[in-house]
Amino acid sequence: MLILKDLDDDGWHFATSRASRKGRELAANPQAALNFYWQQQGRQIRVAGGVVELSEAASVSDWHARPGADGSDNADWQLYALRPREIEFWQARHDRRHIRHRFGPESFS
Ligand SMILES: Cc1cc2nc3c(=O)[nH]c(=O)nc-3n(C[C@H](O)[C@H](O)[C@H](O)COP(=O)(O)O)c2cc1C
């Protein structure tokens, strides 16, 4: 579970430590999927695509903007942006005839 930090022309922003497992995995294979889930509504949105590292200045600023930030530095903290290649909207139905809409690269061109 990660906090979605922003959404702009760079993509869907999230931040983590480059030294964490997912930081190392992203360095080796910069691909990810974000999954948003609303249990009460039986609804899911899945956003998948390539991940880029945002600037050092943006990463430092994100680190210092965290709730409870104490002025310490974390040189490993990295802000990333996921650039969607595919978005899937999924809606559960009580009759189990679930609805799924998938938009791939052909939809974005
Ligand atoms: C509500 C919530 C929000 C979180 N937000 C973040 C986040 O923005 N960035 C982050 O690195 N970890 C966040 N975490 C912790 C991650 O889920 C995860 O446990 C951690 O990043 C370690 O992952 P790793 O397996 O890559 O080491 C959050 C956890 C919770 C419960």
The ligand as an SDF file (V2000), in Angstrom:
LIG
                    3D

 31 33  0  0  0  0  0  0  0  0999 V2000
   -1.6290    3.4930    4.6920 C   0  0  0  0  0  0  0  0  0  0  0  0
   -0.2260    3.1210    4.2480 C   0  0  0  0  0  0  0  0  0  0  0  0
    0.4700    3.9870    3.4180 C   0  0  0  0  0  0  0  0  0  0  0  0
    1.7780    3.6880    3.0010 C   0  0  0  0  0  0  0  0  0  0  0  0
    2.4240    4.5560    2.1740 N   0  0  0  0  0  0  0  0  0  0  0  0
    3.6730    4.2690    1.7610 C   0  0  0  0  0  0  0  0  0  0  0  0
    4.3490    5.1330    0.8280 C   0  0  0  0  0  0  0  0  0  0  0  0
    3.8150    6.1560    0.3490 O   0  0  0  0  0  0  0  0  0  0  0  0
    5.6140    4.7930    0.4690 N   0  0  0  0  0  0  0  0  0  0  0  0
    6.2400    3.6780    0.9580 C   0  0  0  0  0  0  0  0  0  0  0  0
    7.3910    3.4400    0.5880 O   0  0  0  0  0  0  0  0  0  0  0  0
    5.6180    2.8150    1.8010 N   0  0  0  0  0  0  0  0  0  0  0  0
    4.3530    3.0920    2.2010 C   0  0  0  0  0  0  0  0  0  0  0  0
    3.7000    2.2080    3.0490 N   0  0  0  0  0  0  0  0  0  0  0  0
    4.4220    0.9720    3.4650 C   0  0  0  0  0  0  0  0  0  0  0  0
    4.4140   -0.0370    2.2880 C   0  0  0  0  0  0  0  0  0  0  0  0
    3.1240   -0.6140    2.1620 O   0  0  0  0  0  0  0  0  0  0  0  0
    5.4450   -1.1670    2.4470 C   0  0  0  0  0  0  0  0  0  0  0  0
    5.1690   -1.9070    3.5820 O   0  0  0  0  0  0  0  0  0  0  0  0
    6.8540   -0.6150    2.5270 C   0  0  0  0  0  0  0  0  0  0  0  0
    7.0440    0.3620    1.5240 O   0  0  0  0  0  0  0  0  0  0  0  0
    7.9420   -1.6940    2.4210 C   0  0  0  0  0  0  0  0  0  0  0  0
    7.9000   -2.3090    1.1570 O   0  0  0  0  0  0  0  0  0  0  0  0
    9.1090   -3.1630    0.5360 P   0  0  0  0  0  0  0  0  0  0  0  0
    8.6310   -4.5680    0.4630 O   0  0  0  0  0  0  0  0  0  0  0  0
    9.3550   -2.6130   -0.8340 O   0  0  0  0  0  0  0  0  0  0  0  0
   10.3030   -2.9810    1.4280 O   0  0  0  0  0  0  0  0  0  0  0  0
    2.3940    2.4840    3.4470 C   0  0  0  0  0  0  0  0  0  0  0  0
    1.6690    1.6060    4.2550 C   0  0  0  0  0  0  0  0  0  0  0  0
    0.3880    1.9190    4.6550 C   0  0  0  0  0  0  0  0  0  0  0  0
   -0.3670    0.9460    5.5280 C   0  0  0  0  0  0  0  0  0  0  0  0
  1  2  1  0
  2  3  1  0
  2 30  2  0
  3  4  2  0
  4  5  1  0
  4 28  1  0
  5  6  2  0
  6  7  1  0
  6 13  1  0
  7  8  2  0
  7  9  1  0
  9 10  1  0
 10 11  2  0
 10 12  1  0
 12 13  2  0
 13 14  1  0
 14 15  1  0
 14 28  1  0
 15 16  1  0
 16 17  1  0
 16 18  1  0
 18 19  1  0
 18 20  1  0
 20 21  1  0
 20 22  1  0
 22 23  1  0
 23 24  1  0
 24 25  2  0
 24 26  1  0
 24 27  1  0
 28 29  2  0
 29 30  1  0
 30 31  1  0
M  END
$$$$
